[in-house]
Amino acid sequence: MKKVLFVAACLMFGYGAYAQDRKIAVFDPDGKSVSDGMKAIVREEISSVLVSTRGYIVLERQLINKVLEESKFQMGGLVDDSQIGEIGKKMGADVVFVTSITPIGRNLFLSFKLIDVKTARIEGQKTAKTEHGEEDADVVARRVVSEMFAQMRNTSQGTAPQGNSQLGGTTTDALLADGVSVFQNGRKLKPIEIKALMTNTEALRLYDKGLSRRKTGSALMWTGIGIILAGGVIGVREEEAGVAVVMLGLAGSITGICLRVSGKNKINDAVDVYNNRRYASNYKQELRFGFTGNGVGLALNF
């Protein structure tokens, strides 16, 4: 039984290392001439985008308020980005997201910043202006923040669309990849829309392959987890049999994870090809899984 538990623990550790999500604290928007209701709406729109963004865990609102209260800080009292970073550390955050709202005539000027709490470095910044006063502030916030994180991700991988390497400004026809989601002009596209844009191109072939690998990988991963749980039950009565079943589930689950990652990369590659940033000849990654004379084999060729 100890062997079964050890194998299961190794799997859980592997999942934890795979995730590596960053904790992010979303502060209330700063703006003396803006109502608290509007600030709350903008904050919640930002949080809803970040909750759906891969690689981030949004901290609970109560935790943020508690730390601010204990530190006797209000958003208006945070003097600079380094001071904001110090408060973020107390919250256990890796990064903090701050927003300022400034009235400009009948409209609002919104500024968004993502700050690393350890270095106080601004990882991303973007601004926008509403067209209908407070009425479209929530829509503008959601669109700009979605676009901001998609662009940050592509920039970090060196895959920003041509003419769009900085966070300010967009390229009208360019696609932006954020994990397995694809955006255009800040709007998340459905798979059918993406395929319509990539019709009869190398990008479409890569995108279809990516979707297929994601689907197969998910099926293998969850099936493997089910087999591991079954192996734990079997191991209560027959330890050796339980270990064998757990190892089988572990192999399937790890293979599923690799396929999901490979599928995500293919989708990102498809976006790169669509944006004419790389040549199709650069994308020859192949994931192979099979049986050899030495047992089960898994290889990723570049």
N, C-alpha and C positions, 0 to 999 in steps of 0.2 A: 504493500500500500504506500510505503514511503517513496518508492520509485515513481508511482503514479502521481503523487503530489508534487514530486520534484519536477517531473516533465511538465505538468500543468503550470507550475510556477515559472518555468522557463518560457512557456508560451505567453503568459501574462506579461513577463518582463519584455518580451519581444514586441508585444502590442504597445507597451508603454514607450519603448524606444522609437517605435514607428510613428507614434502620434506627435510627440514633441510640440504640443500646442503652446502658444504664448498667452499668458494671462494679460488681459487688457481692461483698463478701467476707463469708463466713459464718464467724463465730468459734465456737470450742467453747463450749458452754454453761458458765456459771459456777455452781458449787454444791459446797460443801465436803463435804456429807453425802450426795452422790449418786455412785454408781459411775461410773468412766470408761466402762464399757460402755454404761450408760444415756445418758450424755452423747453418745457417738458415735452411738447410734441416733437420738436426737432431732436431732442436727446433720444426719445424712444425710437424715432425713425433710424437714427444712427445705430442704436443698439440692435435693432432688428436686422440691419444689414450685416453687422459684425457677427451676430449669432450664426448667420448662414455662410460666413466666410471661413474657408478652410484654414487651419493653422492658428486659430485664435479661440480663447475661452473668455467670454465676457463675465467680469466679476459682478456679484450681486449688488444691487443698488443699496441695500441696507448696510453692507460692509463699507461701501464708499462713504456713505453719510456718517457712519459711526467713526471712521478714521478722521474725516474732516472735522467732526464735532470735537473729538478728543484732542485733535491738534489745534483746535480753536482757529481753524481756517475757513474762510468762505472763498468762493471762486474769485470774487472781486479783490480779495486780499493776497492772492497768489501773484507775486511781483514779476517773476520771470520763469523761463522754461526750466532752469535748473531747480528752482524752488518747487515747481510742479513735479519734477522728477523725484524729489525727496519725499513728497507726499505719496507718490505712486509706490515707492519702496515700502512705506509703512503699510500699504494695502496689500503687499505681496504681488504687485503687478510687475510685469516685464516691460510693458509699454502703457502709456496713457493717451487718450484721445481728447483733445480740447477743441472747443468751438467758440468763436466770438461772432456776435450778431450786431451789426451797426446799421441804423436807419439811414438811408440816402433818399431824401425826398419821400416819396410814397412807397418806395421799395426798400429791400433789405440787402445788405452786403454781408455774406457769410464767409468766414475763414475757418478752415479745418487744418489741424496739425496732429501728427502722430509722433510722440516723443519717447525715446528710449530712456527709461528711468536710471539706468546705470551710467550712461554717458551724457545725458541731457541733449543728445543729438536729435535733430528733427529728421525722422526717417521719411516723412512724407508731408506735403503741404499742398492745399488746393483751395481756391477761392471761387465764389460764384455770386451772382446777383439775381434776386427774384424779379419777375416781370409783372407780378400782380400783388405786390405788397406781401402781407402775411398769408394770403390765400394759398400761394403755391410754395411756401417755405418748406413744408414737409416733403413735397415732391422733389424740389431742387436738392434738398439735403440727401435724400435717398439716392438720387441719380448720381450726384457728384461723389458721394462717399463710395458707392459701388464702383464707379469709374476710377477713383483714386486708388483703391486697393488692387484692382485688376491691373492698372498701369504699374503700380509698385512691384507687383509680382513679376510681370514681364520684364521690367527694367532690371530687377535683381538677377534674372536669368539671361540678361543680354538679348532679350527677344522683343523689345519694344518696337512697334510698327515704325516704319521710316517716317521721319518728320515728327515723331511723337516721343522722343526719348526723355523729355521732361514732363513733370506732372502737370504743368499748366498747358491747357489747350488739347485738342483732340484732332484726329484725322477722320474725316467724315466717313469713309468706307472701311476703315481699318477695324479688324476684330481684336478683342482683348480677351485673353484666357485667364480665368481665375479658378484653378483646380480643374474640374470637369465642366464648369460653366463657361459659356462664351457670351461676351457682351458686344454690342455695337451702339455707339453713341450713348452709353450708359444704360442701355436696355438689355436685359437678359434674353437671349434668343432661345427658342425651342429647337430641338433637334431637326425638325422638319424644315425650319427656316434656315438653319445652318447648312443643311444638305442642299437646299435650293440655291444658296449662294455659291456653294462649292461644286456645282454640277459638272460632271465629266472632267474633273481635275485630279491631280495627284493629291491635293488637299483632301478631297472627298474620300479617296482610298484610305488615307491615313486616319481620317475621322471615323469611318466605318470600322476600321480595324481597332481603333481605340475603344469605341462603344462595345464591340464584341468582346474584347479582352476584359473590360470592366464588368460586363454581365457575367461572363464565365468565371472571372475571379471572385465575384460576390457569391456566386453559387458554391464554388469550392470552399471559400473561406467559412461560410456559415454551415455548410455540411461538415467541414472539418471540426468546427467547434462542437457541433452536435455529437460527432463521433467521440471527441475527447470526453465530453460529459458522460457518454455511455460507457467509455472505458473506465472512468472513475467509479461508476456503479459496479461494473464487472470486477474491478480490482478489489472491491471489498471482500469478494468471495474467492477469486482466483487472481493473485497478484500478477503472475507472469502474463496471463491472458489479458489482464487489464492494461499492463504496460504496452503490450503489442498493439492493442486497439488504440490507446492514446497516441502512440507513435505514428500510427496510420492517420489518425485525425490531424496530428501536428503537421505531417507532410502535406496533407491536402490543404490545410489552413494557410501554411506558409506559401505554398504555391499560389493559392488564391490571392494573398496579399501582393505577391510579386506581379501577378497578372493585372491586378487593379492599378498598381503603380505604373506598370508598363503601359496600360491603357490610357491613364491620365497623361503620360508623356506623349503618346501618339496623338492625343487630342491637341495638346499644346503644339506639337510639331505641325499638325494640320493647319493651325492658325498661323504659324510662322510662314508656312508655304503660301497660304492664301495672301498674306501680307508681303510676299516677295522678299522676305528677309534672308531666306536661305535657299539653297538649291536642294531639290528632292534627293539628289545623290548622297546627301549628308545623313539621310534618315534610313539607315539599314540595320536597325536594332532588331534582333530576333530572340525571342524567349522560347527555349525548348525544354520540354519535360518528358522524361521517358525512363526506360529501364536499361541498364547496362550490365556488364558482367560483374560489376562491383555493387550493384543494387540500384536504388532510385537516383536519378540524376536530374539536375536543374542547371541550365546554362543560359546566360544572357550575353549574346554576341553583339558587338558594336561595329 
